[in-house]
Amino acid sequence: MRISNYFLLVAEKEETIQKFEALESDHEILIARSEEDAVELLIDQDNYIDIVFIENIIFNRNGINILKKLKNISFIPEYIMITESRNLEIITACMRTGATDCISKPLNTPTIIHKINLAINSNELDKKVLKDIEKEDIIYSEKQVHDIAYQDALMKKIIVDGLLPIDVSSAYLDILQKDGVRLAQMQQSAILRSIAYDINNLKANILVIDDEPEWQFHLSNFLEEVDHNVFIAENATEGLKIAQEIEGLDVVLLDVKMPDMNGTELLPILLEKSPNCKVIMVTAFDDMEAAIATINDGAFDYVQKPYTNPELLSKINRALKTKSYPILLNRVVDKLKNKTLSFESRLTMFEVLCDEREYAKSQIRMEEVYVFFPEFRNKDTSISSSTTFSPQMLIKNGIRSFIESLSKSHQ
């Protein structure tokens, strides 16, 4: 019986490997020095790997391409890219490809440990969501799923009264070869994607405490664009006052260096006055050590200037996920009980279908598209239900774009 899980490091450079091997962690480290090794380890240990770290360049291969491939064969939610330097263009590309976080060289132990802890906490929250849903007798437990005796029952349960509608489950029978474990993983992935979609659509109250006008302007515009309520404070004193006035403060972006009081000094006062908010420290390169130290003082996370919008949004969403767990759980349980899957969840499952079909070198039929998106059926369209599509073409051109184009043609 395993007493710990693994995290996978896909890396070429010895100094990177040595830095990770020197960590004191309850998790065991699996080392992959090539894409082929990573794929083999991921398939072999899929049920036990919590986090995947990937160097951005491995033997002249782009780590982002490796990230894409690994995400296609595994439901692991936490992928952290290791970049050679803090290149904003590369970080943006990594985040948009599906990385949940990035870590830039030179690597240091406190930063790596912090990234691991954040990822593990997020994973544990996902597991808690699934366990709490399990209590509602909607899905089977992981232990049951991996017991062969339960697999037929699981398949019947999912088809008859589980998460997936009958026609969707039937469409998967031949693909999954009656593999209850695989179907359960897909089901869980859909649930977690549904929650992630809800997080992205939460309208949060976010307080920015920063004395630099350009960052105030940038953050205000960006956060309002993604539909959050934004409050701006120019210094620590004003920030503390506004924080106490906001009902339901969710996240604070707190600059480390300010003229009247450092963010490190304000942090404990802020948490005492607003204990339910999540504080993300904002730091410049020369303040990194101070920012990392604030994690022990109660800060949720930190972000380094200059940062990218996807990077910041990922950290905010992770904070909201932690803070809003009860709300999100109630939402997803309600969806499951009423068997109403969000568009994002159905899109997730359709993406899985495309990946499976690409691997099997077989086509996607339009009729199968209707299985996942019944709202497109029986509407005027120039595409016949017998039309077939190459999954490789759909993946290359963007599955979401394909579905959205169908949506527009049916309006």
C-alpha positions as CSV (number, residue, x, y, z in Angstrom):
1,M,0.0,0.0,0.0
2,R,1.3,3.4,-0.9
3,I,1.8,5.9,1.9
4,S,2.6,8.8,-0.4
5,N,2.0,10.0,-3.9
6,Y,4.5,11.1,-6.6
7,F,5.3,14.2,-8.5
8,L,6.9,13.9,-11.9
9,L,9.8,16.0,-13.0
10,V,10.4,16.2,-16.7
11,A,13.9,17.7,-17.0
12,E,17.2,17.5,-18.8
13,K,19.6,19.8,-16.8
14,E,21.3,18.1,-13.9
15,E,21.2,21.2,-11.6
16,T,17.4,21.1,-11.9
17,I,17.2,17.4,-11.1
18,Q,19.6,17.8,-8.2
19,K,17.6,20.7,-6.8
20,F,14.5,18.6,-6.7
21,E,16.2,15.4,-5.4
22,A,17.5,17.5,-2.5
23,L,14.0,18.4,-1.4
24,E,12.6,17.1,1.9
25,S,9.1,16.0,0.8
26,D,6.6,13.3,1.7
27,H,6.1,12.9,-2.0
28,E,8.4,10.7,-4.1
29,I,10.0,12.2,-7.1
30,L,9.9,10.5,-10.5
31,I,12.5,11.7,-13.0
32,A,11.9,11.7,-16.8
33,R,14.7,12.9,-18.9
34,S,12.8,12.7,-22.2
35,E,9.3,13.0,-23.5
36,E,9.1,9.3,-24.0
37,D,10.1,8.6,-20.4
38,A,7.5,11.1,-19.2
39,V,4.7,9.5,-21.2
40,E,5.7,6.0,-20.0
41,L,5.8,7.1,-16.3
42,L,2.6,9.0,-16.6
43,I,0.7,6.1,-18.0
44,D,2.2,3.7,-15.5
45,Q,1.7,5.9,-12.4
46,D,-1.3,8.0,-13.5
47,N,-3.4,7.3,-10.4
48,Y,-0.6,8.3,-8.1
49,I,1.0,11.4,-9.7
50,D,-0.3,14.7,-8.2
51,I,2.0,17.3,-9.9
52,V,4.1,17.4,-13.1
53,F,7.0,19.8,-13.4
54,I,8.3,20.4,-16.9
55,E,11.4,22.2,-18.0
56,N,10.6,24.6,-20.8
57,I,13.5,23.3,-23.0
58,I,14.4,19.6,-23.0
59,F,17.0,18.5,-25.5
60,N,16.0,21.3,-27.8
61,R,12.4,20.3,-27.5
62,N,9.8,22.9,-26.5
63,G,8.4,22.0,-23.1
64,I,5.1,23.5,-24.1
65,N,4.6,20.7,-26.7
66,I,5.4,18.1,-24.0
67,L,2.9,19.8,-21.8
68,K,0.2,19.5,-24.5
69,K,1.0,15.8,-25.0
70,L,0.9,14.9,-21.3
71,K,-2.4,16.8,-20.8
72,N,-3.9,14.7,-23.6
73,I,-3.1,11.4,-21.9
74,S,-3.7,12.3,-18.3
75,F,-6.3,13.9,-16.0
76,I,-3.6,15.3,-13.7
77,P,-4.7,18.9,-12.9
78,E,-1.4,20.4,-11.8
79,Y,1.3,21.2,-14.4
80,I,4.1,23.6,-13.4
81,M,6.5,24.8,-16.0
82,I,10.1,25.6,-15.2
83,T,11.4,28.5,-17.3
84,E,15.0,29.5,-17.9
85,S,14.3,33.0,-17.0
86,R,11.3,35.2,-16.2
87,N,10.3,35.7,-19.8
88,L,6.7,37.0,-19.9
89,E,6.0,35.8,-23.4
90,I,7.0,32.2,-22.5
91,I,5.1,32.4,-19.2
92,T,1.9,33.6,-21.0
93,A,2.3,30.7,-23.6
94,C,2.7,28.2,-20.8
95,M,-0.4,29.4,-18.9
96,R,-2.5,29.5,-22.0
97,T,-1.5,26.0,-22.9
98,G,-2.8,24.7,-19.6
99,A,0.0,25.1,-17.0
100,T,-1.4,26.0,-13.6
101,D,1.8,27.8,-12.5
102,C,5.3,28.7,-13.6
103,I,8.6,28.8,-11.7
104,S,11.6,30.6,-13.1
105,K,15.3,29.8,-12.7
106,P,17.4,30.2,-10.6
107,L,15.5,27.7,-8.6
108,N,15.4,28.0,-4.8
109,T,14.1,25.4,-2.3
110,P,11.5,27.7,-0.5
111,T,9.9,28.6,-3.8
112,I,9.7,25.0,-5.0
113,I,8.2,23.9,-1.7
114,H,5.6,26.7,-1.9
115,K,4.6,25.7,-5.4
116,I,4.3,22.0,-4.3
117,N,2.2,22.9,-1.3
118,L,-0.2,25.1,-3.3
119,A,-0.6,22.3,-5.9
120,I,-1.1,19.6,-3.2
121,N,-3.7,21.8,-1.4
122,S,-5.6,22.4,-4.6
123,N,-5.5,18.6,-5.3
124,E,-6.7,17.8,-1.8
125,L,-9.6,20.3,-2.3
126,D,-10.5,18.5,-5.5
127,K,-10.5,15.2,-3.8
128,K,-12.6,16.6,-1.0
129,V,-15.1,17.8,-3.6
130,L,-15.3,14.4,-5.1
131,K,-15.6,12.7,-1.6
132,D,-18.4,15.1,-0.6
133,I,-20.2,14.5,-3.9
134,E,-19.8,10.8,-3.2
135,K,-21.7,11.2,0.0
136,E,-24.7,12.2,-2.2
137,D,-24.5,8.8,-3.8
138,I,-23.9,10.3,-7.2
139,I,-20.5,8.8,-8.0
140,Y,-18.5,5.8,-6.8
141,S,-15.5,6.1,-4.5
142,E,-12.0,5.8,-5.9
143,K,-11.5,2.5,-3.9
144,Q,-14.7,1.1,-5.5
145,V,-13.7,2.3,-8.9
146,H,-10.4,0.4,-8.8
147,D,-12.1,-2.8,-7.6
148,I,-13.0,-4.9,-10.7
149,A,-16.1,-6.2,-9.0
150,Y,-17.6,-2.7,-9.0
151,Q,-16.8,-1.7,-12.6
152,D,-19.9,-3.2,-14.2
153,A,-22.1,-1.7,-11.5
154,L,-20.3,1.6,-12.0
155,M,-21.0,1.6,-15.7
156,K,-24.6,0.8,-15.2
157,K,-25.0,3.4,-12.5
158,I,-23.4,6.1,-14.7
159,I,-25.6,5.2,-17.6
160,V,-28.8,4.9,-15.7
161,D,-28.7,7.6,-13.2
162,G,-25.2,9.1,-13.0
163,L,-23.5,12.1,-14.3
164,L,-23.6,11.2,-18.0
165,P,-26.8,11.0,-20.1
166,I,-27.5,7.6,-21.5
167,D,-26.6,8.5,-25.1
168,V,-23.3,10.0,-24.0
169,S,-22.4,6.9,-22.0
170,S,-23.4,4.6,-24.9
171,A,-21.2,6.6,-27.3
172,Y,-18.3,5.9,-24.9
173,L,-18.8,2.2,-24.5
174,D,-16.8,1.1,-27.5
175,I,-14.0,3.8,-26.9
176,L,-13.5,3.0,-23.2
177,Q,-13.9,-0.8,-23.8
178,K,-16.1,-1.0,-20.7
179,D,-13.3,0.4,-18.6
180,G,-15.1,1.7,-15.5
181,V,-11.9,3.3,-14.1
182,R,-11.4,5.4,-17.3
183,L,-15.0,6.4,-17.4
184,A,-14.9,7.4,-13.7
185,Q,-11.8,9.5,-14.3
186,M,-13.5,11.2,-17.2
187,Q,-16.6,11.8,-15.0
188,Q,-14.4,13.3,-12.2
189,S,-12.5,15.4,-14.7
190,A,-15.9,16.8,-16.0
191,I,-16.9,17.6,-12.4
192,L,-13.7,19.4,-11.7
193,R,-13.8,21.3,-15.0
194,S,-17.3,22.3,-14.1
195,I,-16.1,23.7,-10.8
196,A,-13.2,25.5,-12.5
197,Y,-15.7,27.1,-14.9
198,D,-17.7,28.3,-11.9
199,I,-14.6,29.7,-10.4
200,N,-13.8,31.7,-13.6
201,N,-17.3,33.1,-13.4
202,L,-17.3,34.1,-9.7
203,K,-17.7,37.9,-9.3
204,A,-15.2,38.5,-6.5
205,N,-14.4,41.6,-4.4
206,I,-10.7,42.3,-5.0
207,L,-8.7,45.0,-3.2
208,V,-5.5,46.3,-4.8
209,I,-3.1,47.9,-2.4
210,D,-0.2,49.4,-4.4
211,D,1.4,52.9,-4.5
212,E,2.3,52.7,-8.2
213,P,-0.3,54.4,-10.4
214,E,0.6,52.4,-13.5
215,W,-0.1,49.1,-11.7
216,Q,-3.3,50.5,-10.2
217,F,-4.5,51.4,-13.6
218,H,-3.5,48.1,-15.2
219,L,-5.0,45.9,-12.4
220,S,-8.2,47.9,-12.3
221,N,-8.8,47.6,-16.0
222,F,-7.8,43.9,-16.3
223,L,-9.8,42.7,-13.2
224,E,-12.9,44.7,-14.3
225,E,-12.6,43.1,-17.8
226,V,-12.9,39.7,-16.2
227,D,-15.9,40.9,-14.2
228,H,-14.6,41.4,-10.7
229,N,-15.3,44.2,-8.4
230,V,-12.1,46.2,-7.9
231,F,-11.1,48.5,-5.1
232,I,-7.9,50.6,-5.2
233,A,-5.8,51.8,-2.2
234,E,-2.7,53.9,-2.7
235,N,-1.1,53.0,0.6
236,A,-1.3,50.6,3.5
237,T,-3.3,53.0,5.7
238,E,-6.0,53.5,3.1
239,G,-5.9,49.8,2.2
240,L,-6.7,48.8,5.8
241,K,-9.6,51.3,5.9
242,I,-11.1,50.1,2.7
243,A,-10.7,46.4,3.6
244,Q,-12.8,46.9,6.7
245,E,-15.5,48.7,4.7
246,I,-15.9,46.0,2.0
247,E,-18.5,43.4,2.8
248,G,-17.3,40.0,1.6
249,L,-13.7,40.9,0.7
250,D,-12.4,37.9,-1.3
251,V,-8.8,38.7,-2.4
252,V,-6.2,41.3,-1.6
253,L,-3.3,42.1,-4.0
254,L,-0.8,43.6,-1.5
255,D,2.4,45.2,-2.7
256,V,5.4,44.4,-0.5
257,K,7.1,47.8,-0.7
258,M,5.0,50.9,0.1
259,P,6.0,54.3,1.6
260,D,3.9,54.4,4.8
261,M,4.1,50.7,5.8
262,N,5.5,47.6,4.1
263,G,3.1,45.0,2.9
264,T,4.9,42.5,5.1
265,E,4.0,44.7,8.1
266,L,0.4,45.2,7.0
267,L,-0.3,41.5,6.3
268,P,-0.9,40.3,9.9
269,I,-3.0,43.4,10.6
270,L,-5.0,42.8,7.5
271,L,-5.6,39.1,8.2
272,E,-6.7,40.0,11.8
273,K,-9.2,42.5,10.5
274,S,-10.4,40.5,7.5
275,P,-9.6,36.8,8.3
276,N,-11.6,35.3,5.5
277,C,-9.8,37.1,2.6
278,K,-6.9,35.6,0.7
279,V,-3.8,37.8,0.4
280,I,-1.5,37.6,-2.7
281,M,1.7,39.5,-2.2
282,V,3.0,41.5,-5.1
283,T,6.7,41.8,-5.3
284,A,9.6,43.0,-7.4
285,F,12.6,40.7,-8.0
286,D,14.7,42.2,-5.2
287,D,11.8,41.6,-2.7
288,M,11.4,37.9,-3.5
289,E,12.9,36.6,-0.3
290,A,10.5,38.8,1.7
291,A,7.5,37.7,-0.3
292,I,8.4,34.0,0.2
293,A,8.7,34.6,3.9
294,T,5.1,36.0,4.1
295,I,3.7,32.6,3.2
296,N,4.6,31.5,6.7
297,D,2.8,34.6,8.0
298,G,-0.5,33.8,6.3
299,A,-0.2,35.1,2.8
300,F,-1.9,32.7,0.3
301,D,0.6,33.3,-2.6
302,Y,2.8,35.8,-4.2
303,V,3.3,37.1,-7.7
304,Q,6.4,38.8,-9.1
305,K,6.4,42.1,-11.1
306,P,6.2,42.3,-14.0
307,Y,3.6,39.5,-14.2
308,T,1.3,38.4,-17.0
309,N,-2.5,38.5,-16.9
310,P,-3.0,34.7,-17.2
311,E,-0.5,34.2,-14.4
312,L,-2.2,36.6,-12.0
313,L,-5.7,35.3,-12.9
314,S,-4.5,31.7,-12.2
315,K,-3.4,32.7,-8.7
316,I,-6.7,34.7,-8.1
317,N,-8.8,31.7,-9.2
318,R,-6.8,29.3,-7.0
319,A,-7.5,31.7,-4.0
320,L,-11.2,31.9,-4.9
321,K,-11.4,28.1,-5.2
322,T,-10.0,27.7,-1.7
323,K,-12.2,30.4,-0.2
324,S,-15.5,29.6,-2.1
325,Y,-15.4,25.8,-1.7
326,P,-18.8,25.4,0.1
327,I,-20.6,27.5,-2.6
328,L,-18.9,25.6,-5.5
329,L,-19.7,22.3,-3.9
330,N,-23.4,23.1,-3.6
331,R,-23.5,24.2,-7.2
332,V,-21.9,21.1,-8.6
333,V,-24.0,18.8,-6.4
334,D,-27.1,20.5,-7.7
335,K,-25.9,20.1,-11.3
336,L,-25.3,16.5,-10.8
337,K,-28.6,15.8,-9.1
338,N,-30.4,17.5,-11.9
339,K,-28.1,15.9,-14.5
340,T,-27.4,19.3,-16.1
341,L,-23.9,19.5,-17.3
342,S,-22.4,22.9,-18.2
343,F,-21.2,23.6,-21.7
344,E,-17.6,23.5,-20.4
345,S,-18.0,20.0,-18.9
346,R,-19.5,18.7,-22.1
347,L,-16.7,20.3,-24.1
348,T,-14.2,18.6,-21.8
349,M,-15.7,15.2,-22.5
350,F,-15.8,15.9,-26.2
351,E,-12.1,16.8,-26.1
352,V,-11.5,13.4,-24.4
353,L,-13.4,11.7,-27.2
354,C,-11.3,13.5,-29.8
355,D,-8.1,12.5,-28.1
356,E,-9.2,8.9,-27.9
357,R,-10.2,8.9,-31.6
358,E,-6.9,10.4,-32.7
359,Y,-5.1,7.6,-30.8
360,A,-7.4,5.0,-32.4
361,K,-7.0,6.7,-35.9
362,S,-10.7,6.8,-36.3
363,Q,-13.2,9.6,-37.3
364,I,-15.6,11.7,-35.3
365,R,-19.2,11.6,-36.6
366,M,-21.5,14.6,-36.5
367,E,-24.0,12.4,-34.8
368,E,-21.6,12.1,-32.0
369,V,-21.2,15.9,-31.8
370,Y,-25.0,16.0,-31.3
371,V,-24.7,13.5,-28.4
372,F,-22.6,16.1,-26.5
373,F,-24.3,19.2,-27.8
374,P,-28.0,18.2,-28.3
375,E,-28.9,21.9,-28.6
376,F,-27.5,21.9,-32.1
377,R,-29.7,19.0,-33.2
378,N,-32.8,19.6,-35.4
379,K,-31.7,23.1,-36.3
380,D,-30.8,24.5,-39.7
381,T,-27.3,23.5,-40.6
382,S,-25.3,22.8,-43.7
383,I,-23.6,19.9,-42.0
384,S,-25.2,16.5,-42.4
385,S,-25.4,14.2,-39.4
386,S,-23.4,11.6,-41.3
387,T,-20.5,14.0,-41.8
388,T,-17.2,12.8,-40.3
389,F,-14.3,14.9,-39.0
390,S,-10.7,14.1,-38.5
391,P,-9.9,14.3,-34.7
392,Q,-6.4,15.4,-35.6
393,M,-7.8,18.3,-37.6
394,L,-10.2,19.3,-34.9
395,I,-7.4,19.3,-32.3
396,K,-5.0,21.2,-34.5
397,N,-7.6,23.9,-35.4
398,G,-9.1,24.1,-31.9
399,I,-12.0,22.0,-30.7
400,R,-13.5,24.9,-28.9
401,S,-13.4,27.0,-32.0
402,F,-15.1,24.2,-33.9
403,I,-18.0,24.0,-31.4
404,E,-18.3,27.7,-31.2
405,S,-18.6,27.9,-35.0
406,L,-21.4,25.4,-34.8
407,S,-23.1,27.5,-32.2
408,K,-23.0,30.5,-34.4
409,S,-24.3,28.6,-37.4
410,H,-27.3,27.6,-35.3
411,Q,-28.2,31.0,-34.1
